[in-house]
Amino acid sequence: MTTRQRSQAERDAIPVEIGYALLSACFLGVLVFATIAGPTAVWDLPAGMENFLRVAGLWVAGGLAVIRVVHVLWRYGQRG
């Protein structure tokens, strides 16, 4: 692995890319959580089913958000 000096533009792009990764992950997480747990706000479901949907929504949304951050930052690292 060789090291080289990064230009100012390359150094400025890093926080922008991190911000994009986090913002898009949050958006994805909210969208997935609303999709999975949303029916609990609309319909009168049994308590066990409501809890299951909320917990499943949290786990799936959190996992996909982490995967999104890793994916965006991995692709950014591969460009350089």
C-alpha positions as CSV (number, residue, x, y, z in Angstrom):
1,M,0.0,0.0,0.0
2,T,1.4,3.3,-1.0
3,T,0.7,6.5,0.8
4,R,0.3,9.8,-0.9
5,Q,-0.8,13.3,0.0
6,R,-4.5,13.9,-0.4
7,S,-5.6,17.1,-2.0
8,Q,-7.9,19.6,-0.2
9,A,-10.8,18.5,-2.3
10,E,-10.3,14.9,-1.4
11,R,-10.1,15.8,2.3
12,D,-13.2,17.9,2.0
13,A,-15.1,15.0,0.3
14,I,-14.7,12.6,3.2
15,P,-17.1,14.3,5.7
16,V,-19.6,14.9,2.9
17,E,-19.5,11.2,2.1
18,I,-19.9,10.3,5.8
19,G,-22.8,12.6,6.1
20,Y,-24.5,11.2,3.0
21,A,-24.0,7.7,4.3
22,L,-25.5,8.5,7.7
23,L,-28.4,10.5,6.3
24,S,-29.3,7.9,3.7
25,A,-29.1,5.2,6.4
26,C,-31.4,7.1,8.6
27,F,-33.9,7.6,5.8
28,L,-33.8,3.9,4.9
29,G,-34.2,3.0,8.6
30,V,-37.3,5.2,9.1
31,L,-38.8,3.9,5.8
32,V,-38.3,0.2,6.7
33,F,-39.5,0.7,10.3
34,A,-42.6,2.5,9.1
35,T,-43.3,-0.3,6.6
36,I,-42.9,-3.1,9.1
37,A,-44.4,-1.5,12.3
38,G,-46.8,0.8,10.6
39,P,-49.8,-1.5,10.7
40,T,-49.7,-1.3,14.5
41,A,-50.7,2.3,14.2
42,V,-53.5,1.7,11.8
43,W,-55.1,-1.6,12.9
44,D,-56.1,-3.0,16.2
45,L,-53.8,-6.0,16.5
46,P,-53.2,-8.3,19.4
47,A,-50.6,-7.0,21.9
48,G,-48.2,-9.8,21.1
49,M,-48.3,-9.1,17.4
50,E,-47.9,-5.4,17.9
51,N,-44.8,-6.0,20.0
52,F,-43.4,-8.4,17.5
53,L,-43.8,-6.0,14.6
54,R,-42.2,-3.1,16.5
55,V,-39.2,-5.2,17.6
56,A,-38.9,-6.8,14.1
57,G,-39.1,-3.3,12.6
58,L,-36.3,-2.0,14.9
59,W,-34.0,-4.9,14.2
60,V,-34.5,-4.9,10.4
61,A,-34.3,-1.1,10.1
62,G,-31.2,-1.0,12.3
63,G,-29.5,-3.8,10.4
64,L,-30.2,-2.3,7.0
65,A,-29.0,1.1,8.2
66,V,-25.7,-0.3,9.3
67,I,-25.4,-2.2,6.0
68,R,-26.1,1.1,4.1
69,V,-23.4,3.0,5.9
70,V,-20.9,0.3,5.3
71,H,-21.8,0.0,1.6
72,V,-21.6,3.7,0.9
73,L,-18.3,4.2,2.7
74,W,-16.9,1.0,1.1
75,R,-17.8,2.2,-2.4
76,Y,-16.2,5.6,-1.6
77,G,-13.0,3.9,-0.4
78,Q,-12.9,1.9,-3.6
79,R,-13.1,5.0,-5.8
80,G,-9.8,6.4,-4.5
